[in-house]
Amino acid sequence: MKCNFPWPARGWLAMVLGFATAAADGASPIARGAKPADLGNIGAGEGPVWQTSGPGSGSLLFTGGGRITRRDATGAVSTFREDSGGANGLAFDSQGRLVVCESSRHRVTRTESDGRVTVLASNYQGSPFNSPNDLAIDSKGRVYFTDPRYGSRAGMALRDEKGELVEGVYRIDAPGVVTRVIGRELERPNGITVSPGDQYLYVADNNNNQVGGARKLWRFDLRSDGSVDLASRKLIFDWKDARGPDGLKLDQVGRLYVAAGLNKPNPPYETAEALRAGVYILSPQGRVLEFLPIPDDEVTNCAFGGPDFKTLFITAGGHLWSVRVDTPGR
């Protein structure tokens, strides 16, 4: 499947952005003939994650409207948790427990099998977090999460050794055992994922609504102890003056699926008209292999699911979208 841009000058955009063809980079990751399908305006704001075990197995959870919602295999929608603490990013750990970034409560929690909620992190060295946004879990069960602050910056307490405000990335090794792994090396971290084998940490640096702010996807080397080699920082892709990257996921061969872009300019902050809203499928080196246009703004996140993990679910403006792919997600 070649890139299907729903706007003029398609050839010029493909040339400028360096879009690869199937002939150059192998078969398309999108199933032949598949196009994104709108599953409805069901409050899908963020954080999609597929549940593979326990009660509710075979369903998708997502956040929005102050709650966590479940969509089961039949398409029926129900409330998983009504008062979610401003839940954003979601992930299941290896024991099938749901880990949640509760942005308005400034904490990361885990829902146990009996329904109890365990607070994994609520502060760093005594200072409350900004707004935990998204998270990823490595093969050893360590939780990495981003802590940006969008909107008002009043009340921010986390600072570095120079007294500068920090919107960082943190690692949780056990409840209450928290380490800052990235500080001011990023402007405003958002989406995050860990590569297979815990080799890399990918972080979306998304300082939208700021003239000249970062709109980049970075890759860092991870050490075996879970620390980040800050000197290894590598730019994977730069959305420049379009809306930057939000949530992202990896498939089993290491391709990145990144939610980003806007369908119309948002001057003076996002002015580019080339990088539209959708999911950008990147090679591990940052080449754009495919683009999945989504008409809803804003496209916030994505997740693999379905019995074979070959369905990509996309959250955008309250709508949930899906598309079939040929390679399973992680």
C-alpha positions in Angstrom: 0.0 0.0 0.0 1.4 3.4 -1.0 0.9 6.5 1.0 -2.6 7.9 0.4 -2.5 11.6 1.2 -5.9 13.2 1.2 -4.6 16.6 0.0 -3.0 18.1 -3.1 0.7 17.9 -4.0 1.0 14.3 -2.9 4.1 13.7 -5.1 5.9 16.8 -3.8 5.2 15.8 -0.2 6.4 12.3 -0.7 9.6 13.6 -2.1 10.2 16.1 0.6 9.4 13.7 3.5 11.4 10.9 2.0 8.5 8.4 2.0 9.6 4.9 1.1 7.8 2.6 -1.3 7.2 -1.0 -0.7 9.8 -1.9 -3.4 12.5 0.0 -1.4 11.7 -1.2 2.1 9.9 -4.5 1.7 6.2 -5.3 2.0 3.9 -2.6 3.5 3.1 -3.1 7.2 -0.5 -2.4 6.4 -2.7 -5.4 5.3 -3.5 -5.3 1.6 -6.4 -3.0 0.9 -6.9 -2.1 4.6 -7.9 1.4 5.5 -8.6 3.0 8.9 -12.2 2.4 10.1 -14.0 4.7 12.4 -15.4 2.7 15.4 -17.3 5.6 16.7 -17.1 8.7 18.9 -17.0 6.8 22.2 -14.8 9.0 24.3 -11.5 7.5 23.2 -9.1 10.3 24.2 -5.9 8.5 25.0 -4.1 5.5 26.4 -5.4 2.5 24.4 -4.2 -0.9 25.6 -5.2 -4.4 24.8 -6.1 -6.8 27.7 -4.9 -10.3 27.2 -5.6 -12.0 30.5 -8.0 -12.0 33.5 -11.6 -10.7 33.5 -12.1 -8.6 30.4 -9.5 -10.5 28.4 -9.8 -9.7 24.7 -11.0 -6.1 25.1 -9.5 -2.7 24.6 -9.2 -0.1 27.4 -8.8 3.6 26.8 -9.0 6.9 28.7 -11.0 10.0 28.2 -13.7 12.1 30.0 -12.1 11.4 33.4 -12.7 7.7 33.2 -11.2 4.5 31.9 -13.5 2.7 29.4 -13.6 -0.8 28.1 -14.6 -1.9 24.6 -15.1 -5.6 24.4 -14.8 -8.0 21.4 -18.4 -7.4 20.4 -17.9 -3.6 20.3 -19.9 -3.0 23.5 -18.6 -0.2 25.6 -18.6 0.0 29.5 -16.9 1.9 32.2 -13.9 0.2 33.8 -13.2 3.0 36.3 -15.3 6.1 36.7 -13.0 8.3 38.7 -9.7 7.7 37.1 -7.7 10.7 38.4 -7.3 12.1 35.0 -5.9 8.9 33.6 -3.8 9.1 30.4 -1.3 6.4 29.6 -2.2 2.8 30.3 -0.2 -0.5 30.3 -0.6 -4.0 31.6 2.3 -5.6 33.4 3.4 -9.2 33.0 1.0 -10.3 35.7 -2.0 -8.6 34.0 -2.2 -5.7 36.3 -3.2 -2.3 34.9 -0.6 0.5 35.4 -2.0 4.0 35.0 -0.6 7.5 34.7 -3.1 9.5 36.8 -2.2 13.0 35.6 -4.6 15.1 37.7 -3.5 13.2 40.9 0.1 13.5 39.9 0.8 9.8 40.4 1.3 6.4 38.8 -0.8 3.6 40.1 -1.3 -0.2 39.6 -4.7 -1.9 39.9 -4.2 -5.3 41.6 -6.1 -8.4 40.7 -8.5 -7.9 43.6 -9.2 -4.3 42.6 -7.1 -2.6 45.1 -5.1 0.4 43.8 -1.4 0.5 44.7 0.4 3.9 44.3 3.7 3.2 42.5 5.0 6.8 42.5 3.5 10.1 43.7 6.6 12.3 44.1 10.3 12.5 43.4 12.5 13.4 46.4 9.5 14.9 48.1 8.2 17.0 45.2 5.0 16.1 43.5 5.1 15.1 39.8 3.8 17.5 37.1 1.3 15.4 35.3 2.3 11.8 34.6 1.4 11.3 30.9 2.5 8.0 29.3 4.4 4.9 30.3 6.2 1.8 29.1 7.2 -1.4 31.0 10.5 -3.3 30.2 11.1 -7.0 30.3 12.1 -6.8 34.0 8.9 -5.1 35.0 10.5 -1.6 35.5 8.1 1.2 34.6 9.3 4.2 32.6 6.9 7.2 32.5 7.0 10.8 31.2 6.0 13.8 33.4 5.3 16.9 31.2 3.1 19.9 32.2 0.7 21.1 29.6 -1.4 24.2 30.2 -0.8 26.3 33.3 2.7 25.8 34.8 1.6 27.1 38.2 2.4 24.8 41.0 5.3 23.0 39.3 7.7 21.8 42.0 10.3 19.5 40.3 13.6 21.2 39.6 17.1 20.2 38.7 20.3 20.8 40.6 20.5 24.3 39.1 17.0 25.2 40.3 15.4 24.9 36.8 12.0 23.4 36.3 12.1 19.9 35.0 9.7 17.9 32.8 11.4 14.6 33.0 11.3 10.9 32.5 11.3 8.5 35.5 11.8 4.8 36.2 9.9 2.9 38.9 11.7 -0.2 40.2 9.2 -0.9 43.0 6.5 1.0 44.7 8.0 4.3 45.9 11.4 3.5 44.4 11.8 6.1 41.7 14.7 7.4 39.7 14.9 10.3 37.2 16.5 8.9 34.1 16.1 12.0 31.8 15.9 15.6 32.8 16.4 18.7 30.8 17.8 16.8 27.9 14.2 17.0 26.6 11.8 19.9 26.6 8.5 18.2 27.2 8.4 14.4 27.1 5.2 12.7 26.1 4.9 9.3 24.4 7.3 6.6 25.4 8.2 3.0 24.6 10.9 0.4 25.2 12.3 -1.6 22.3 12.6 -5.4 22.3 15.4 -6.7 24.5 15.3 -3.4 26.5 17.9 -2.0 24.1 16.4 1.4 23.5 14.1 3.9 25.1 12.1 6.0 22.6 10.6 9.3 23.8 8.4 11.8 22.0 9.5 15.4 22.8 6.3 17.3 22.2 6.4 21.0 23.1 3.4 22.0 21.0 1.7 25.4 21.4 5.1 26.9 21.8 6.7 28.8 18.9 9.9 26.9 18.1 9.2 24.2 20.6 10.5 20.6 20.2 8.4 18.3 18.0 10.8 15.4 17.8 11.1 11.7 18.4 14.4 10.7 20.2 16.0 7.4 20.9 18.3 6.6 23.9 20.4 3.6 24.7 19.3 1.7 27.8 21.8 0.0 30.1 21.2 -3.3 31.7 20.5 -1.7 35.1 17.7 0.4 33.6 19.6 3.6 33.4 19.7 5.8 30.3 22.9 6.7 28.4 22.1 10.4 27.9 25.1 10.8 25.5 23.5 8.3 23.1 20.5 10.6 22.3 19.7 10.1 18.6 17.1 12.1 16.6 14.7 9.7 14.8 12.3 12.2 13.3 11.5 15.9 13.5 8.0 17.2 12.8 9.4 20.8 12.7 6.5 23.3 12.7 3.7 20.7 12.5 2.1 19.1 15.6 4.7 16.9 17.2 4.6 13.2 18.2 2.3 12.0 20.9 1.8 8.3 21.7 3.9 5.6 20.0 4.2 1.8 19.7 6.5 -0.8 18.2 5.7 -3.8 16.1 7.6 -7.1 16.3 10.2 -6.1 13.7 11.0 -2.7 15.4 8.9 -0.4 13.2 7.5 2.6 15.1 3.9 3.7 14.9 3.7 7.3 16.0 0.5 9.5 16.5 1.2 13.0 15.3 0.2 15.9 13.1 -2.8 18.2 12.6 -5.3 18.5 9.8 -5.2 22.3 9.7 -2.6 24.8 10.8 -2.7 26.2 14.3 -0.8 29.5 14.0 1.4 30.8 15.4 2.4 27.5 16.9 1.9 24.8 14.3 2.0 26.2 10.8 3.1 23.4 8.5 0.5 22.0 6.1 2.5 19.0 4.9 2.5 16.8 8.0 -1.2 15.9 8.5 -2.9 14.1 11.3 -2.5 10.4 11.5 -0.1 7.6 12.3 3.4 7.8 10.9 5.1 4.4 10.5 8.8 4.8 10.8 11.7 2.4 10.3 14.1 2.1 13.3 16.3 4.6 11.5 13.5 7.2 11.2 12.5 6.7 7.5 8.8 7.2 7.0 7.5 3.9 5.6 3.8 4.6 5.6 1.3 7.2 6.6 -2.2 6.5 7.9 -4.3 9.6 7.6 -7.0 10.2 10.3 -9.5 13.0 9.8 -10.0 13.7 13.5 -7.8 16.1 15.5 -6.0 15.4 17.6 -4.5 12.0 16.9 -3.2 11.1 20.3 -2.1 7.4 20.6 -2.3 3.9 19.2 -2.0 0.3 20.4 -1.9 -3.2 18.9 -4.6 -5.7 19.8 -7.0 -8.3 18.6 -6.5 -12.1 19.0 -3.4 -12.0 16.7 -2.2 -8.5 17.7 -2.6 -7.4 14.1 -5.1 -4.7 14.6 -3.9 -1.2 15.3 -6.3 0.9 17.4 -6.0 4.7 17.2 -7.4 7.3 19.5 -8.3 10.7 18.0 -10.6 13.4 19.1 -12.8 11.0 21.1 -13.1 8.6 18.1 -11.6 5.1 18.1 -10.2 4.0 14.8 -8.7 0.6 13.7 -6.8 -0.8 10.8 -5.4 -4.3 10.1 -1.6 -4.7 9.8 0.5 -7.6 8.5 3.0 -7.7 11.4 1.9 -8.1 15.0 2.6 -5.5 17.6 4.7 -6.2 20.6 
